[in-house]
Each structure stands twice: as structure tokens, then as C-alpha cells.
Amino acid sequence: MAIIITDECINCGACEPECPNNAIYESGVEWAIADGTTVTGPYKLSDGEIVEASQRLQPLTNEIYYIVPDKCTECMGFHEEPQCAAVCPVDCCVPDPDRKESEAVLLDRKSRLHI
């Protein structure tokens, strides 16, 4: 499952530089699949939508840091545990109960993001 940042977030920013997939963004900041990855060209999101990797997409929130689920791999293939959760001073980086994904799915996402 992807990690989410709950509304207990204090906007400290400790999580953002720890993400190996550049899946964490400051509130209000547009995101792209290409940010921090090697992806170019068309990319299929988990909802089936196809976007250009460099296309800037709307922020998921304008209030707190957020994690793009289509870029989150829970640090699989990089670290033993999600690094955002490891460094969060208020423990607001938690598994998303609405997005349960297997290790195979997370590792496949990693391989698609880092060709």
C-alpha cells in the first residue's frame, strides 16, 4: 500500500528529501511522474489515465505535504522501511488503508519509475 500523510502533518518537510522516488511534495506544489525518476514519454497511472511523464499535475492538497500514490513504493527496493515514516517527528506518514498493494506491485512500480 502507498503511504499517506495525515492531517496531523506540521509541514516540517523532513520527509520530502528522504523519498527515493520524489513522491513527496509540499502543499500546493504541482507534481510530475518525471520528477526524480528516469521516466520519459507516456506513463500509465494506476487509475488507467495516461499522462506525459513531464506533465505538471494538480497538487493533491493545498494544506499539508502530500505523497503521490502513483510514485510511492514504500521505499521497496531502496530501504527496509518507508523513510518518510522513519523521519517524521509526529508519526503522520502511515499506510493508506484505501490502497493496499502487494510487494510485487510496489517493486513493479519501482522498476517502471527507475528504468
Residue, then its C-alpha position, 0 to 999 in steps of 0.5 A: m500500500a502507498i503511504i499517506i500523510t495525515d492531517e496531523c502533518i506540521n509541514c516540517g518537510a523532513c520527509e520530502p528529501e528522504c523519498p527515493n522516488n520524489a513522491i513527496y511534495e509540499s502543499g500546493v506544489e504541482w507534481a510530475i511522474a518525471d520528477g526524480t525518476t528516469v521516466t520519459g514519454p507516456y506513463k500509465l497511472s494506476d487509475g488507467e489515465i495516461v499522462e506525459a511523464s513531464q506533465r505538471l499535475q494538480p497538487l493533491t492538497n493545498e494544506i499539508y505535504y502530500i505523497v503521490p500514490d502513483k510514485c510511492t513504493e514504500c521505499m521497496g527496493f531502496h530501504e527496509e522501511p518507508q523513510c518518510a515514516a522513519v523521519c517524521p517527528v509526529d508519526c503522520c506518514v502511515p499506510d493508506p488503508d484505501r490502497k493496499e498493494s502487494e510487494a510485487v506491485l510496489l517493486d513493479r512500480k519501482s522498476r517502471l519509475h527507475i528504468 
